[in-house]
Amino acid sequence: MAAAAAASLGRAAGLGLVTAAGGRRLLRCGPGAALRERGTGTLLGGAAPCWAGGAAERCLSRGISSDQRPKRPLTAYLRFVMDNRSAFREKNPGVSNLELIKKLAGAWKELPASQKQVYEEAKKIDWKRYGEQMAAYKAQLTPAQAAALKEERRKQLAKRRSIRAKRELSLLGKPKRARTGFNIFLSENYQESEGISPVAKMKKLFDAWQKLSPSQKQPYVQLAQDDKVRYETEMKSWEAKMIKLGREDLVRSTKQRLKKKPDETATKAGTAKASSGGNKAKLKSEE
């Protein structure tokens, strides 16, 4: 009875309760997932283990995770790096990871086409397998699961784009934003404050800031104003540099101008209309 209920629940969640030879009860979590014998934990094949019992409930409640999504195959170059990294490390024990990668990149560039073809063929085979795995993975998803994973993927890509953009701005030397009075107060007192967690510390310092009188806050406010002047000065210099480099897309004033343009156009149109109306009234009165 319990087994039937578990099987029904498993099917509803896109999972399968499998009966192996000898009546062993196993739980499969998605196509190609691992099978383990209940009670023994013996791995019978696949990956991402999830078996009947304590882990089964977690698997059922979790549903399909993007962690189960087939991994994209490596490029031919990355395959070469993975195959040769250890050997290059042994030959160059004192170099940094960055220098090691440069050496591997140089070796790949000089590698004969016939040897590169070996890695290219391996990549093609893995891409074919990846396509089959992706088809099986997508076929098991309910519309709700597919939509959820699509949204998760969208957020992951957006996060990566944001990280890349911040890294680029850092490499280009964009000035740090001006700090507020509270930010300065926070940085000066954070290490000394007591709290069971960073959140507790933040709350305690925020409450302390709120209790400060205007005269006590004034030094921090003045420091914030000075920092704002510093930021504006450095930004003007940095933006001029970006324009010389052809990166007008990073210049703040350009963005502001683009945002204000529709409003300015509407204002001019309104002014012209009012002026036209006034002229018409004047002509009418003269008649």
MIBA-205893 format. One line per 4 residues: number of its first residue (from 1); for each residue z, x, y of N, C-alpha, C. Coordinates in nm, 4 decimals. Layout:
! residues N
NUM	Z X Y Z X Y Z X Y  ...
END
This chain:
! residues 287
1	0.0000 0.0831 -0.1203 0.0000 0.0000 0.0000 0.0000 0.0861 0.1248  0.0910 0.1856 0.1258 0.0993 0.2754 0.2414 -0.0265 0.3586 0.2533  -0.0815 0.3997 0.1351 -0.2038 0.4802 0.1365 -0.3195 0.4010 0.1927  -0.3275 0.2729 0.1568 -0.4357 0.1880 0.2064 -0.4250 0.1697 0.3567
5	-0.3013 0.1495 0.4035 -0.2798 0.1343 0.5481 -0.3181 0.2612 0.6217  -0.2811 0.3763 0.5647 -0.3147 0.5038 0.6275 -0.4649 0.5245 0.6308  -0.5325 0.4862 0.5201 -0.6780 0.5010 0.5150 -0.7447 0.4126 0.6181  -0.6948 0.2885 0.6319 -0.7497 0.1954 0.7307 -0.7312 0.2479 0.8720
9	-0.6113 0.3013 0.8983 -0.5830 0.3571 1.0299 -0.6703 0.4788 1.0559  -0.6895 0.5607 0.9531 -0.7737 0.6795 0.9675 -0.9163 0.6436 0.9984  -0.9713 0.5408 0.9302 -1.1096 0.4990 0.9556 -1.1236 0.4456 1.0965  -1.0239 0.3725 1.1420 -1.0294 0.3154 1.2771 -1.0309 0.4240 1.3831
13	-0.9673 0.5376 1.3526 -0.9609 0.6473 1.4494 -1.0727 0.7469 1.4301  -1.1683 0.7167 1.3402 -1.2772 0.8088 1.3159 -1.2382 0.9214 1.2224  -1.1323 0.9024 1.1443 -1.0846 1.0043 1.0527 -1.1041 0.9550 0.9104  -1.0779 1.0408 0.8136 -1.0955 0.9995 0.6755 -0.9817 1.0457 0.5879
17	-0.9221 0.9558 0.5107 -0.8190 0.9932 0.4145 -0.8901 1.0118 0.2816  -0.8880 1.1340 0.2308 -0.9692 1.1688 0.1145 -0.8814 1.1831 -0.0085  -0.9309 1.1333 -0.1209 -0.8622 1.1521 -0.2489 -0.9375 1.2574 -0.3269  -0.8762 1.3741 -0.3470 -0.9412 1.4822 -0.4200 -0.9123 1.4679 -0.5680
21	-0.9674 1.5619 -0.6460 -0.9464 1.5591 -0.7901 -0.7972 1.5679 -0.8203  -0.7502 1.4875 -0.9138 -0.6101 1.4895 -0.9508 -0.5260 1.3975 -0.8640  -0.5929 1.3182 -0.7790 -0.5203 1.2218 -0.6981 -0.4523 1.2808 -0.5758  -0.4904 1.4037 -0.5355 -0.4273 1.4646 -0.4193 -0.4730 1.3924 -0.2928
25	-0.3812 1.3683 -0.2024 -0.4124 1.2961 -0.0790 -0.4350 1.3959 0.0331  -0.5525 1.3889 0.0950 -0.5890 1.4818 0.2014 -0.6374 1.4031 0.3211  -0.6174 1.4583 0.4395 -0.6646 1.3912 0.5607 -0.7670 1.4789 0.6295  -0.8851 1.4230 0.6541 -0.9891 1.4950 0.7251 -0.9889 1.4493 0.8710
29	-0.9853 1.5439 0.9626 -0.9841 1.5108 1.1055 -1.1206 1.5436 1.1630  -1.2139 1.4497 1.1522 -1.3481 1.4715 1.2060 -1.4361 1.5423 1.1045  -1.5707 1.5287 1.1182 -1.6632 1.5938 1.0259 -1.6465 1.7442 1.0298  -1.6462 1.8059 0.9130 -1.6376 1.9505 0.9069 -1.4995 2.0049 0.9347
33	-1.4004 1.9176 0.9536 -1.2656 1.9656 0.9831 -1.1989 2.0108 0.8550  -1.0843 2.0726 0.8689 -1.0191 2.1311 0.7526 -0.9580 2.0260 0.6624  -0.9502 2.0570 0.5365 -0.8799 1.9738 0.4391 -0.7670 2.0570 0.3810  -0.6472 2.0022 0.3871 -0.5328 2.0716 0.3271 -0.4649 1.9757 0.2296
37	-0.4158 2.0316 0.1224 -0.3476 1.9489 0.0240 -0.2120 1.9078 0.0784  -0.1824 1.7798 0.0686 -0.0554 1.7297 0.1183 0.0597 1.7917 0.0399  0.1584 1.8376 0.1166 0.2774 1.8937 0.0526 0.2696 2.0435 0.0316  0.1480 2.0971 0.0059 0.1349 2.2410 -0.0194 0.0806 2.3151 0.1008
41	0.0006 2.2467 0.1836 -0.0582 2.3121 0.2999 -0.1734 2.4035 0.2639  -0.2242 2.3935 0.1389 -0.3335 2.4800 0.0950 -0.4619 2.4427 0.1669  -0.5244 2.5402 0.2340 -0.6483 2.5142 0.3062 -0.7638 2.5080 0.2083  -0.8397 2.3967 0.2131 -0.9493 2.3773 0.1178 -1.0857 2.3987 0.1818
45	-1.0935 2.4120 0.3119 -1.2228 2.4365 0.3751 -1.2274 2.3837 0.5160  -1.3220 2.4331 0.5962 -1.3415 2.3849 0.7319 -1.2499 2.4534 0.8307  -1.2230 2.3840 0.9421 -1.1398 2.4391 1.0483 -1.0603 2.3278 1.1116  -0.9788 2.3591 1.2101 -0.8950 2.2618 1.2813 -0.8125 2.1776 1.1865
49	-0.7136 2.2385 1.1159 -0.6372 2.1676 1.0134 -0.5626 2.0462 1.0646  -0.5637 1.9427 0.9837 -0.4883 1.8208 1.0135 -0.4708 1.7458 0.8829  -0.3504 1.7450 0.8291 -0.3313 1.6828 0.6983 -0.2317 1.5683 0.7043  -0.2293 1.4887 0.5972 -0.1434 1.3710 0.5930 0.0021 1.4124 0.6036
53	0.0801 1.3333 0.6757 0.2194 1.3662 0.6970 0.2467 1.3796 0.8457  0.3360 1.4737 0.8809 0.3733 1.4915 1.0206 0.2548 1.5203 1.1105  0.1645 1.6110 1.0694 0.0494 1.6463 1.1526 -0.0504 1.5317 1.1591  -0.0498 1.4460 1.0582 -0.1458 1.3352 1.0562 -0.1240 1.2421 1.1734
57	0.0028 1.2105 1.2003 0.0324 1.1216 1.3121 -0.0150 1.1814 1.4438  0.0040 1.3145 1.4603 -0.0426 1.3793 1.5825 -0.1938 1.3750 1.5906  -0.2590 1.3950 1.4768 -0.4047 1.3938 1.4742 -0.4580 1.2556 1.5086  -0.3949 1.1522 1.4525 -0.4395 1.0160 1.4781 -0.4178 0.9770 1.6238
61	-0.3020 1.0167 1.6779 -0.2725 0.9797 1.8158 -0.3593 1.0559 1.9134  -0.3965 1.1802 1.8755 -0.4776 1.2617 1.9651 -0.6230 1.2154 1.9655  -0.6709 1.1644 1.8509 -0.8094 1.1235 1.8417 -0.8995 1.2451 1.8389  -1.0187 1.2318 1.8941 -1.1141 1.3418 1.8951 -1.0901 1.4279 2.0183
65	-1.0794 1.5578 1.9991 -1.0541 1.6504 2.1091 -1.1757 1.7378 2.1325  -1.1912 1.7826 2.2559 -1.3024 1.8716 2.2867 -1.2847 2.0064 2.2170  -1.1617 2.0343 2.1682 -1.1396 2.1576 2.0935 -1.2188 2.1578 1.9627  -1.2514 2.0376 1.9139 -1.3277 2.0265 1.7900 -1.4778 2.0370 1.8147
69	-1.5173 2.0387 1.9403 -1.6590 2.0488 1.9745 -1.7135 2.1828 1.9259  -1.8300 2.1837 1.8608 -1.8878 2.3104 1.8136 -1.9054 2.4093 1.9278  -1.8773 2.5353 1.9004 -1.8873 2.6393 2.0021 -2.0319 2.6859 2.0163  -2.0744 2.7065 2.1401 -2.2099 2.7551 2.1648 -2.2255 2.8950 2.1057
73	-2.3405 2.9243 2.0455 -2.3623 3.0575 1.9875 -2.3651 3.1667 2.0946  -2.3341 3.2871 2.0532 -2.3393 3.4014 2.1437 -2.4838 3.4380 2.1741  -2.5062 3.4982 2.2896 -2.6385 3.5496 2.3224 -2.6628 3.6761 2.2417  -2.7883 3.7219 2.2399 -2.8210 3.8443 2.1661 -2.7415 3.9626 2.2211
77	-2.7280 3.9701 2.3532 -2.6558 4.0811 2.4152 -2.5079 4.0800 2.3771  -2.4448 3.9615 2.3820 -2.3035 3.9534 2.3471 -2.2797 3.9864 2.1997  -2.3757 3.9538 2.1148 -2.3652 3.9919 1.9734 -2.3641 4.1442 1.9605  -2.4524 4.2079 2.0357 -2.4594 4.3535 2.0352 -2.3268 4.4137 2.0826
81	-2.2692 4.3550 2.1889 -2.1418 4.4032 2.2427 -2.0319 4.3896 2.1379  -2.0245 4.2728 2.0733 -1.9198 4.2494 1.9726 -1.9331 4.3459 1.8555  -2.0578 4.3761 1.8164 -2.0803 4.4657 1.7028 -2.0486 4.6111 1.7350  -2.0647 4.6513 1.8610 -2.0567 4.7927 1.8958 -1.9378 4.8307 1.9841
85	-1.8603 4.7338 2.0279 -1.7494 4.7629 2.1188 -1.6489 4.8614 2.0584  -1.6098 4.8396 1.9329 -1.5105 4.9266 1.8692 -1.5609 5.0704 1.8586  -1.6873 5.0856 1.8192 -1.7446 5.2199 1.8055 -1.7514 5.2901 1.9406  -1.7892 5.2173 2.0436 -1.7958 5.2757 2.1781 -1.6556 5.3116 2.2276
89	-1.5563 5.2307 2.1931 -1.4189 5.2584 2.2338 -1.3683 5.3866 2.1685  -1.4028 5.4074 2.0420 -1.3609 5.5286 1.9715 -1.4242 5.6529 2.0334  -1.5496 5.6400 2.0770 -1.6196 5.7539 2.1372 -1.5736 5.7789 2.2810  -1.5220 5.6732 2.3467 -1.4798 5.6849 2.4876 -1.3378 5.6300 2.5031
93	-1.2389 5.6957 2.4458 -1.1014 5.6409 2.4457 -1.0367 5.6325 2.5832  -1.0804 5.7149 2.6779 -1.0126 5.7186 2.8071 -1.0703 5.6287 2.9144  -1.1850 5.5641 2.8885 -1.2498 5.4856 2.9936 -1.1884 5.3467 3.0039  -1.2043 5.2865 3.1217 -1.1549 5.1503 3.1431 -1.2465 5.0498 3.0748
97	-1.1998 4.9258 3.0645 -1.2814 4.8210 3.0036 -1.4111 4.7998 3.0812  -1.4018 4.8080 3.2145 -1.5212 4.7905 3.2969 -1.6238 4.8994 3.2691  -1.5786 5.0239 3.2608 -1.6692 5.1350 3.2316 -1.7276 5.1216 3.0914  -1.6456 5.0722 2.9993 -1.6930 5.0552 2.8623 -1.8053 4.9521 2.8570
101	-1.7880 4.8422 2.9310 -1.8917 4.7389 2.9348 -2.0202 4.7933 2.9979  -2.0042 4.8777 3.1003 -2.1220 4.9380 3.1637 -2.1983 5.0255 3.0648  -2.1241 5.1001 2.9829 -2.1875 5.1850 2.8826 -2.2610 5.1002 2.7783  -2.1976 4.9899 2.7367 -2.2610 4.9009 2.6398 -2.3853 4.8359 2.6987
105	-2.3782 4.7966 2.8261 -2.4946 4.7361 2.8924 -2.6094 4.8354 2.9002  -2.5762 4.9615 2.9295 -2.6796 5.0644 2.9338 -2.7424 5.0877 2.7972  -2.6590 5.0882 2.6935 -2.7094 5.1077 2.5571 -2.8002 4.9917 2.5155  -2.7613 4.8691 2.5544 -2.8446 4.7526 2.5229 -2.9803 4.7617 2.5938
109	-2.9784 4.8071 2.7172 -3.1014 4.8180 2.7949 -3.1987 4.9176 2.7313  -3.1442 5.0247 2.6729 -3.2277 5.1281 2.6122 -3.2583 5.1013 2.4649  -3.2007 4.9951 2.4094 -3.2208 4.9640 2.2674 -3.3672 4.9264 2.2419  -3.4298 4.9828 2.1377 -3.5700 4.9491 2.1079 -3.5876 4.7993 2.0811
113	-3.7030 4.7474 2.1140 -3.7313 4.6046 2.0981 -3.7131 4.5599 1.9532  -3.7475 4.6471 1.8576 -3.7347 4.6103 1.7164 -3.5895 4.5858 1.6779  -3.4967 4.6640 1.7366 -3.3548 4.6457 1.7069 -3.2963 4.5255 1.7815  -3.3474 4.5001 1.9008 -3.3035 4.3817 1.9744 -3.3461 4.2549 1.9016
117	-3.4609 4.2615 1.8350 -3.5131 4.1441 1.7657 -3.4184 4.0965 1.6563  -3.3450 4.1879 1.5965 -3.2473 4.1515 1.4925 -3.1421 4.0574 1.5506  -3.0924 4.0915 1.6692 -2.9922 4.0077 1.7358 -3.0526 3.8756 1.7828  -3.1781 3.8793 1.8256 -3.2455 3.7568 1.8697 -3.2636 3.6591 1.7537
121	-3.2981 3.7117 1.6369 -3.3166 3.6265 1.5191 -3.1837 3.5646 1.4756  -3.0776 3.6440 1.4813 -2.9449 3.5912 1.4456 -2.9059 3.4799 1.5416  -2.9391 3.4978 1.6693 -2.9089 3.3944 1.7688 -2.9852 3.2659 1.7382  -3.1124 3.2769 1.7002 -3.1929 3.1586 1.6691 -3.1351 3.0813 1.5509
125	-3.0902 3.1549 1.4495 -3.0319 3.0898 1.3310 -2.9056 3.0141 1.3698  -2.8214 3.0781 1.4514 -2.6971 3.0139 1.4939 -2.7240 2.8936 1.5844  -2.8277 2.9012 1.6668 -2.8610 2.7883 1.7535 -2.9079 2.6680 1.6723  -2.9790 2.6943 1.5639 -3.0213 2.5850 1.4768 -2.9001 2.5191 1.4123
129	-2.8074 2.6017 1.3635 -2.6845 2.5503 1.3032 -2.6017 2.4742 1.4075  -2.5985 2.5268 1.5284 -2.5236 2.4630 1.6370 -2.5801 2.3241 1.6673  -2.7123 2.3123 1.6670 -2.7747 2.1821 1.6917 -2.7358 2.0798 1.5868  -2.7313 2.1223 1.4608 -2.6924 2.0326 1.3520 -2.5458 1.9915 1.3651
133	-2.4608 2.0887 1.3997 -2.3178 2.0595 1.4160 -2.2936 1.9655 1.5335  -2.3665 1.9841 1.6422 -2.3512 1.8985 1.7589 -2.3945 1.7559 1.7281  -2.5022 1.7424 1.6519 -2.5494 1.6090 1.6145 -2.4434 1.5364 1.5323  -2.3823 1.6087 1.4376 -2.2777 1.5488 1.3541 -2.1543 1.5168 1.4379
137	-2.1222 1.6043 1.5306 -2.0050 1.5846 1.6164 -2.0222 1.4607 1.7047  -2.1394 1.4464 1.7644 -2.1640 1.3324 1.8533 -2.1726 1.2010 1.7770  -2.2215 1.2081 1.6528 -2.2383 1.0864 1.5739 -2.1053 1.0210 1.5406  -1.9982 1.0984 1.5327 -1.8673 1.0448 1.4948 -1.7929 0.9830 1.6132
141	-1.8396 1.0082 1.7359 -1.7670 0.9628 1.8535 -1.7902 0.8151 1.8834  -1.6847 0.7478 1.9231 -1.6990 0.6118 1.9744 -1.7488 0.6235 2.1186  -1.8027 0.5152 2.1761 -1.8470 0.5211 2.3165 -1.7362 0.5656 2.4115  -1.6138 0.5199 2.3854 -1.5010 0.5571 2.4717 -1.4711 0.7062 2.4600
145	-1.4742 0.7594 2.3367 -1.4489 0.9012 2.3162 -1.5584 0.9857 2.3798  -1.6831 0.9416 2.3651 -1.7954 1.0150 2.4248 -1.7822 1.0193 2.5761  -1.7435 0.9060 2.6347 -1.7275 0.8998 2.7804 -1.6121 0.9894 2.8260  -1.5019 0.9884 2.7487 -1.3851 1.0696 2.7837 -1.4173 1.2185 2.7770
149	-1.4886 1.2589 2.6720 -1.5237 1.3992 2.6582 -1.6258 1.4417 2.7632  -1.7148 1.3500 2.8006 -1.8120 1.3798 2.9060 -1.7405 1.4031 3.0390  -1.6400 1.3211 3.0667 -1.5625 1.3360 3.1896 -1.4821 1.4660 3.1867  -1.4266 1.4977 3.0695 -1.3507 1.6220 3.0551 -1.4414 1.7423 3.0789
153	-1.5619 1.7343 3.0251 -1.6601 1.8414 3.0433 -1.6983 1.8559 3.1908  -1.7152 1.7423 3.2595 -1.7505 1.7446 3.4015 -1.6411 1.8141 3.4827  -1.5151 1.7829 3.4512 -1.4027 1.8445 3.5221 -1.3954 1.9948 3.4947  -1.4231 2.0330 3.3692 -1.4208 2.1747 3.3344 -1.5270 2.2517 3.4121
157	-1.6479 2.1942 3.4204 -1.7559 2.2604 3.4940 -1.7242 2.2682 3.6429  -1.6652 2.1606 3.6971 -1.6286 2.1599 3.8391 -1.5232 2.2668 3.8671  -1.4288 2.2814 3.7746 -1.3241 2.3828 3.7900 -1.3832 2.5222 3.7858  -1.4781 2.5432 3.6944 -1.5423 2.6743 3.6857 -1.6193 2.7066 3.8131
161	-1.6912 2.6053 3.8659 -1.7659 2.6273 3.9909 -1.6708 2.6620 4.1049  -1.5562 2.5929 4.1087 -1.4581 2.6190 4.2133 -1.4017 2.7602 4.2020  -1.3727 2.8030 4.0791 -1.3196 2.9379 4.0568 -1.4221 3.0428 4.0980  -1.5494 3.0196 4.0598 -1.6546 3.1146 4.0967 -1.6708 3.1226 4.2479
165	-1.6639 3.0059 4.3142 -1.6786 3.0032 4.4600 -1.5643 3.0789 4.5274  -1.4415 3.0580 4.4792 -1.3256 3.1281 4.5369 -1.3353 3.2775 4.5122  -1.3815 3.3143 4.3923 -1.3959 3.4569 4.3603 -1.5002 3.5215 4.4511  -1.6085 3.4495 4.4748 -1.7143 3.5023 4.5615 -1.6627 3.5228 4.7042
169	-1.5901 3.4227 4.7563 -1.5353 3.4336 4.8915 -1.4364 3.5496 4.9018  -1.3602 3.5710 4.7955 -1.2649 3.6817 4.7941 -1.3383 3.8154 4.7975  -1.4460 3.8262 4.7186 -1.5254 3.9493 4.7165 -1.5934 3.9741 4.8506  -1.6289 3.8662 4.9197 -1.6935 3.8787 5.0503 -1.5926 3.9028 5.1623
173	-1.4643 3.9036 5.1264 -1.3613 3.9358 5.2245 -1.3281 3.8252 5.3226  -1.3391 3.6988 5.2794 -1.3066 3.5894 5.3707 -1.1587 3.5952 5.4084  -1.1277 3.5837 5.5381 -0.9872 3.5900 5.5823 -0.9025 3.4797 5.5202  -0.7756 3.5121 5.5001 -0.6829 3.4117 5.4472 -0.6510 3.3097 5.5554
177	-0.6339 3.1844 5.5130 -0.6044 3.0773 5.6080 -0.4727 3.1026 5.6811  -0.4645 3.0464 5.7989 -0.3408 3.0588 5.8765 -0.2290 2.9818 5.8081  -0.1083 3.0373 5.8143 0.0062 2.9718 5.7523 0.0750 2.8794 5.8522  0.1385 2.7764 5.7994 0.2174 2.6864 5.8831 0.3573 2.7439 5.8996
181	0.4339 2.6849 5.9904 0.5715 2.7290 6.0084 0.6524 2.7151 5.8813  0.6315 2.6046 5.8105 0.7056 2.5830 5.6857 0.6656 2.6858 5.5804  0.5345 2.7214 5.5728 0.4897 2.8228 5.4774 0.5607 2.9557 5.5005  0.5746 2.9930 5.6280 0.6410 3.1188 5.6614 0.7892 3.1122 5.6252
185	0.8526 3.0011 5.6559 0.9934 2.9802 5.6205 1.0105 2.9873 5.4688  0.9174 2.9273 5.3974 0.9225 2.9244 5.2514 0.9125 3.0648 5.1934  0.8171 3.1435 5.2425 0.7980 3.2777 5.1894 0.9176 3.3684 5.2174  0.9832 3.3473 5.3296 1.0978 3.4304 5.3650 1.2227 3.3967 5.2836
189	1.2343 3.2744 5.2403 1.3581 3.2300 5.1756 1.3448 3.1956 5.0275  1.2246 3.2024 4.9737 1.2043 3.1576 4.8353 1.2826 3.2412 4.7345  1.2775 3.3745 4.7494 1.3454 3.4615 4.6522 1.4971 3.4452 4.6561  1.5504 3.4139 4.7725 1.6957 3.4019 4.7869 1.7477 3.2656 4.7436
193	1.6625 3.1663 4.7422 1.7084 3.0316 4.7098 1.7459 3.0202 4.5625  1.8343 2.9274 4.5329 1.8782 2.9045 4.3964 1.8219 2.7714 4.3468  1.7856 2.7683 4.2227 1.7327 2.6454 4.1652 1.7010 2.6661 4.0198  1.7020 2.5602 3.9452 1.6771 2.5728 3.8019 1.5282 2.5878 3.7718
197	1.4443 2.5573 3.8661 1.3003 2.5667 3.8455 1.2313 2.5866 3.9794  1.1054 2.6306 3.9801 1.0308 2.6447 4.1050 1.0249 2.5136 4.1824  1.0130 2.4019 4.1099 1.0078 2.2712 4.1764 1.1400 2.2423 4.2479  1.2508 2.2749 4.1805 1.3826 2.2544 4.2411 1.4002 2.3425 4.3644
201	1.3508 2.4660 4.3563 1.3581 2.5564 4.4712 1.2784 2.5003 4.5889  1.1581 2.4526 4.5591 1.0731 2.3967 4.6641 1.1410 2.2787 4.7317  1.2007 2.1925 4.6520 1.2669 2.0745 4.7071 1.3849 2.1157 4.7949  1.4613 2.2145 4.7464 1.5774 2.2603 4.8223 1.5359 2.3209 4.9556
205	1.4297 2.4018 4.9546 1.3828 2.4653 5.0774 1.3206 2.3639 5.1727  1.2529 2.2637 5.1176 1.1952 2.1603 5.2030 1.3057 2.0815 5.2730  1.4110 2.0495 5.1981 1.5247 1.9787 5.2581 1.5907 2.0643 5.3666  1.6003 2.1964 5.3391 1.6603 2.2866 5.4379 1.5746 2.2934 5.5637
209	1.4432 2.2936 5.5450 1.3507 2.2964 5.6603 1.3636 2.1692 5.7432  1.3772 2.0574 5.6772 1.3892 1.9299 5.7469 1.5168 1.9231 5.8318  1.6201 1.9939 5.7864 1.7489 1.9893 5.8559 1.7560 2.0876 5.9730  1.6596 2.1783 5.9847 1.6602 2.2745 6.0947 1.6362 2.2033 6.2275
213	1.7043 2.2507 6.3297 1.6828 2.1955 6.4638 1.5531 2.2511 6.5216  1.4958 2.1862 6.6239 1.3721 2.2372 6.6859 1.3850 2.3821 6.7308  1.4999 2.4203 6.7842 1.5188 2.5583 6.8294 1.5194 2.6563 6.7125  1.5702 2.6125 6.5968 1.5716 2.6976 6.4783 1.4316 2.7102 6.4170
217	1.3533 2.6053 6.4315 1.2164 2.6084 6.3795 1.1216 2.6864 6.4703  1.1571 2.6993 6.5978 1.0675 2.7575 6.6958 1.0133 2.8955 6.6582  1.0961 2.9889 6.6064 1.0420 3.1207 6.5674 0.9317 3.1105 6.4627  0.9484 3.0194 6.3679 0.8481 3.0013 6.2637 0.7220 2.9356 6.3203
221	0.7418 2.8421 6.4121 0.6281 2.7762 6.4765 0.5477 2.8782 6.5566  0.6180 2.9687 6.6248 0.5510 3.0718 6.7044 0.4727 3.1674 6.6144  0.5341 3.2052 6.5032 0.4650 3.2924 6.4073 0.3405 3.2245 6.3510  0.3500 3.0931 6.3284 0.2354 3.0177 6.2776 0.1237 3.0144 6.3809
225	0.1582 2.9985 6.5087 0.0578 2.9983 6.6157 -0.0105 3.1344 6.6263  0.0683 3.2408 6.6148 0.0112 3.3758 6.6176 -0.0827 3.3972 6.4989  -0.0422 3.3447 6.3827 -0.1257 3.3604 6.2638 -0.2554 3.2810 6.2773  -0.2500 3.1691 6.3467 -0.3700 3.0884 6.3694 -0.4696 3.1648 6.4576
229	-0.4167 3.2347 6.5602 -0.5030 3.3167 6.6462 -0.5674 3.4281 6.5641  -0.4850 3.4917 6.4768 -0.5377 3.5959 6.3885 -0.6501 3.5424 6.3008  -0.6279 3.4249 6.2429 -0.7264 3.3642 6.1523 -0.8572 3.3340 6.2251  -0.8479 3.2747 6.3426 -0.9680 3.2392 6.4183 -1.0473 3.3633 6.4571
233	-0.9768 3.4694 6.4968 -1.0431 3.5942 6.5354 -1.1140 3.6566 6.4156  -1.0441 3.6637 6.3025 -1.1028 3.7231 6.1827 -1.2175 3.6382 6.1296  -1.2061 3.5059 6.1404 -1.3120 3.4178 6.0913 -1.4401 3.4342 6.1726  -1.4284 3.4483 6.3039 -1.5472 3.4667 6.3874 -1.6207 3.5947 6.3497
237	-1.5441 3.7004 6.3267 -1.6033 3.8274 6.2863 -1.6675 3.8164 6.1486  -1.5982 3.7484 6.0571 -1.6496 3.7335 5.9202 -1.7744 3.6472 5.9177  -1.7750 3.5387 5.9951 -1.8920 3.4500 5.9996 -2.0130 3.5211 6.0578  -1.9925 3.6052 6.1574 -2.1028 3.6833 6.2145 -2.1612 3.7767 6.1087
241	-2.0725 3.8339 6.0272 -2.1162 3.9218 5.9193 -2.1962 3.8439 5.8153  -2.1496 3.7221 5.7819 -2.2193 3.6398 5.6835 -2.3585 3.6001 5.7330  -2.3720 3.5738 5.8614 -2.5031 3.5386 5.9174 -2.5990 3.6556 5.9035  -2.5492 3.7780 5.9274 -2.6332 3.8972 5.9119 -2.6760 3.9158 5.7664
245	-2.5885 3.8752 5.6749 -2.6196 3.8880 5.5319 -2.7063 3.7731 5.4798  -2.7363 3.6771 5.5684 -2.8159 3.5629 5.5262 -2.7378 3.4561 5.4529  -2.6061 3.4520 5.4704 -2.5217 3.3534 5.4039 -2.4687 3.2517 5.5052  -2.5623 3.1885 5.5768 -2.5234 3.0857 5.6738 -2.4528 2.9679 5.6076
249	-2.4751 2.9510 5.4761 -2.4121 2.8401 5.4047 -2.2602 2.8538 5.3997  -2.2097 2.9751 5.4228 -2.0658 2.9978 5.4197 -2.0024 2.9924 5.5577  -2.0859 2.9771 5.6601 -2.0346 2.9782 5.7967 -1.9777 2.8419 5.8316  -1.8528 2.8413 5.8727 -1.7793 2.7184 5.9005 -1.8439 2.6353 6.0106
253	-1.8887 2.7001 6.1187 -1.9440 2.6274 6.2330 -2.0688 2.5490 6.1954  -2.1486 2.6030 6.1029 -2.2692 2.5335 6.0581 -2.2322 2.4036 5.9885  -2.1312 2.4095 5.9031 -2.0866 2.2896 5.8320 -2.0353 2.1853 5.9300  -1.9581 2.2305 6.0276 -1.9039 2.1368 6.1256 -2.0148 2.0726 6.2076
257	-2.1175 2.1527 6.2410 -2.2283 2.1008 6.3192 -2.3046 1.9948 6.2412  -2.3222 2.0204 6.1111 -2.3927 1.9232 6.0271 -2.3141 1.7936 6.0147  -2.1811 1.8055 6.0095 -2.0980 1.6857 5.9975 -2.0965 1.6053 6.1273  -2.0979 1.6765 6.2409 -2.0878 1.6099 6.3698 -2.2209 1.5528 6.4174
261	-2.3304 1.6032 6.3622 -2.4623 1.5642 6.4118 -2.4851 1.4140 6.4106  -2.4557 1.3414 6.3005 -2.4761 1.1954 6.3018 -2.3942 1.1269 6.4104  -2.2692 1.1709 6.4317 -2.1839 1.1109 6.5342 -2.2394 1.1379 6.6734  -2.2858 1.2643 6.6943 -2.3407 1.2999 6.8245 -2.4663 1.2201 6.8529
265	-2.5486 1.2011 6.7485 -2.6715 1.1237 6.7647 -2.6394 0.9803 6.8037  -2.5397 0.9234 6.7377 -2.5003 0.7854 6.7681 -2.4458 0.7750 6.9102  -2.3703 0.8784 6.9520 -2.3140 0.8779 7.0883 -2.4253 0.8832 7.1916  -2.5241 0.9719 7.1667 -2.6363 0.9839 7.2600 -2.7154 0.8550 7.2663
269	-2.7339 0.7931 7.1508 -2.8076 0.6675 7.1469 -2.7343 0.5604 7.2259  -2.6005 0.5571 7.2093 -2.5205 0.4593 7.2822 -2.5265 0.4832 7.4317  -2.5229 0.6096 7.4734 -2.5300 0.6446 7.6152 -2.6643 0.6054 7.6741  -2.7730 0.6335 7.5982 -2.9071 0.5997 7.6443 -2.9238 0.4490 7.6579
273	-2.8658 0.3748 7.5614 -2.8751 0.2297 7.5644 -2.8020 0.1725 7.6854  -2.6821 0.2297 7.7109 -2.6030 0.1833 7.8255 -2.6750 0.2140 7.9557  -2.7375 0.3328 7.9618 -2.8108 0.3728 8.0817 -2.9310 0.2836 8.1039  -2.9995 0.2506 7.9925 -3.1164 0.1628 8.0014 -3.0769 0.0248 8.0482
277	-2.9631 -0.0236 7.9947 -2.9147 -0.1557 8.0361 -2.8783 -0.1572 8.1833  -2.8177 -0.0463 8.2317 -2.7795 -0.0390 8.3721 -2.9001 -0.0378 8.4651  -3.0053 0.0343 8.4231 -3.1269 0.0410 8.5031 -3.1945 -0.0953 8.5130  -3.1966 -0.1656 8.3988 -3.2571 -0.2984 8.3978 -3.1827 -0.3919 8.4914
281	-3.0471 -0.3850 8.4887 -2.9680 -0.4704 8.5761 -2.9929 -0.4369 8.7224  -3.0098 -0.3082 8.7496 -3.0325 -0.2665 8.8877 -3.1657 -0.3167 8.9392  -3.2686 -0.3055 8.8539 -3.4024 -0.3539 8.8923 -3.4015 -0.5037 8.9154  -3.3264 -0.5741 8.8301 -3.3203 -0.7209 8.8417 -3.2531 -0.7625 8.9706
285	-3.1480 -0.6866 9.0116 -3.0768 -0.7208 9.1348 -3.1628 -0.6925 9.2564  -3.2460 -0.5859 9.2439 -3.3332 -0.5543 9.3568 -3.4414 -0.6586 9.3763  -3.4857 -0.7182 9.2646 -3.5867 -0.8242 9.2736 -3.5284 -0.9473 9.3400
END
